[in-house]
Each structure stands twice: as C-alpha cells, then as structure tokens.
Amino acid sequence: MKQVIIVRGDLGMSKGKLAVQVAHASVIAAFEAYNSHYEWFREWWGSGQKKVVLKATGERELIELYNKARERHLPASLVQDAGLTELPSGTLTAVAIGPAPDDEVDKITGHLKTL
C-alpha cells in the first residue's frame, strides 16, 4: 500500500508552500480512504504510511491524474490553494492518490518523475 502525492512543477512554490500543499493533499486523501476503503487505510497505516512525492507539468496533467484515480475508484484529493500567501485563490496545486495497492497507483502515476 502506498500514497502518491503529485505537485505542480510549474508554479515555483517555495519549499514551505510546497510542503504544506503536499500535507493537505495527503491528509485529505487519507481521510477519504479511511471512510471509503478502510481495509486499505488500515494496512497502509500499520505498515508505516508509505508516501512518494512526484511532480506534474501543470494544471491539466494534475486534473487528468485526479480523474483517472476517480475512474478507478481510488481515494484521491485535489487541492486548491486559498490564496492567502503565494498563489491566487483557487490555484490547483496538488493531488494525492491512495492509500491504495501499489500496482493500482502505479498504473496512474508510474510515468511521473520524483520531485
């Protein structure tokens, strides 16, 4: 089991901003898994909460990844920034997929590069 968080590489977010967006995406998707795929969540939680952070080229790719996860009925989150610091309100910043079986997540994210 793992969770993959994908962040936009085109926004030029500071390290702190990027870390916060990754955290938002991770927590939201984990709560979704807890509510919709508890067995996956429990296994992931008990095995150390494996996470991988990858990068997307831009907003379009982020949306495509999110939609693919939804089509496969995987836990997923799509984060929009509130616009209080570096980015305009509503900017899509990150997607998290999982926790879910590694092979299911890899079908969607296996082509992406690490951050």
C-alpha positions as CSV (number, residue, x, y, z in Angstrom):
1,M,0.0,0.0,0.0
2,K,1.1,3.5,-0.7
3,Q,0.0,7.0,-1.3
4,V,1.4,9.2,-4.1
5,I,1.3,13.0,-3.9
6,I,1.7,14.9,-7.1
7,V,2.6,18.6,-7.1
8,R,2.7,21.1,-9.9
9,G,6.3,21.8,-11.0
10,D,5.3,24.9,-12.9
11,L,4.2,27.1,-10.1
12,G,7.6,28.0,-8.5
13,M,6.2,27.4,-5.0
14,S,8.6,28.0,-2.1
15,K,9.7,24.8,-0.2
16,G,7.4,25.7,2.7
17,K,4.4,26.3,0.5
18,L,5.1,23.1,-1.4
19,A,5.3,21.1,1.9
20,V,2.0,22.5,3.0
21,Q,0.3,21.6,-0.2
22,V,1.7,18.1,-0.1
23,A,0.4,17.7,3.5
24,H,-3.1,19.0,2.6
25,A,-3.4,16.5,-0.3
26,S,-2.1,13.6,1.8
27,V,-4.4,14.2,4.8
28,I,-7.5,14.7,2.6
29,A,-6.9,11.5,0.6
30,A,-6.1,9.5,3.8
31,F,-9.4,10.6,5.3
32,E,-11.2,9.6,2.2
33,A,-9.5,6.2,2.3
34,Y,-10.4,5.8,5.9
35,N,-14.1,6.4,5.0
36,S,-14.3,4.5,1.7
37,H,-11.6,1.9,1.7
38,Y,-10.9,1.3,5.4
39,E,-9.1,-2.0,4.8
40,W,-6.6,-0.2,2.5
41,F,-6.2,2.6,5.1
42,R,-5.6,0.1,7.9
43,E,-3.0,-1.8,6.0
44,W,-1.2,1.4,4.9
45,W,-1.3,2.9,8.4
46,G,0.0,-0.3,10.0
47,S,2.9,-0.5,7.6
48,G,4.4,2.9,8.1
49,Q,2.2,5.1,5.7
50,K,4.4,4.8,2.6
51,K,4.3,8.1,0.6
52,V,6.0,9.2,-2.6
53,V,6.1,12.7,-3.9
54,L,6.1,13.2,-7.7
55,K,5.8,16.2,-10.0
56,A,3.3,17.1,-12.7
57,T,4.0,19.6,-15.6
58,G,0.9,21.7,-14.9
59,E,-2.7,22.0,-14.1
60,R,-4.0,19.9,-17.0
61,E,-1.9,16.9,-16.0
62,L,-2.9,17.3,-12.4
63,I,-6.6,17.2,-13.3
64,E,-6.1,14.2,-15.6
65,L,-4.3,12.2,-12.9
66,Y,-7.1,13.0,-10.4
67,N,-9.8,12.0,-12.9
68,K,-8.0,8.7,-13.6
69,A,-7.9,7.9,-9.9
70,R,-11.6,8.6,-9.6
71,E,-12.4,6.5,-12.6
72,R,-10.6,3.6,-10.9
73,H,-12.4,4.3,-7.6
74,L,-9.2,5.1,-5.7
75,P,-9.1,7.5,-2.8
76,A,-7.9,10.9,-4.2
77,S,-7.8,14.5,-3.4
78,L,-7.4,17.7,-5.5
79,V,-6.1,20.7,-3.6
80,Q,-7.0,24.3,-4.4
81,D,-5.0,27.0,-2.7
82,A,-6.8,29.5,-0.6
83,G,-4.8,32.4,-2.0
84,L,-3.5,33.7,1.3
85,T,0.2,33.7,0.6
86,E,2.0,33.0,-2.7
87,L,-0.7,31.9,-5.2
88,P,-4.0,33.2,-6.4
89,S,-7.1,31.8,-4.8
90,G,-8.3,28.6,-6.5
91,T,-4.9,27.6,-7.9
92,L,-4.8,23.8,-8.2
93,T,-1.5,22.8,-6.5
94,A,-1.5,19.0,-5.7
95,V,-3.2,15.7,-6.0
96,A,-2.9,12.7,-3.7
97,I,-3.8,9.2,-4.8
98,G,-4.2,6.5,-2.2
99,P,-3.5,4.9,0.1
100,A,-4.2,2.0,-2.3
101,P,-2.5,-1.0,-3.6
102,D,0.9,-0.1,-5.2
103,D,0.1,-1.6,-8.6
104,E,-3.2,0.4,-8.8
105,V,-1.5,3.7,-8.0
106,D,1.4,2.9,-10.4
107,K,-1.0,2.4,-13.3
108,I,-1.8,6.1,-13.0
109,T,1.5,7.6,-11.7
110,G,4.2,5.3,-12.8
111,H,5.4,7.6,-15.6
112,L,6.0,10.6,-13.4
113,K,9.3,11.8,-12.0
114,T,10.1,12.3,-8.4
115,L,10.1,15.9,-7.1
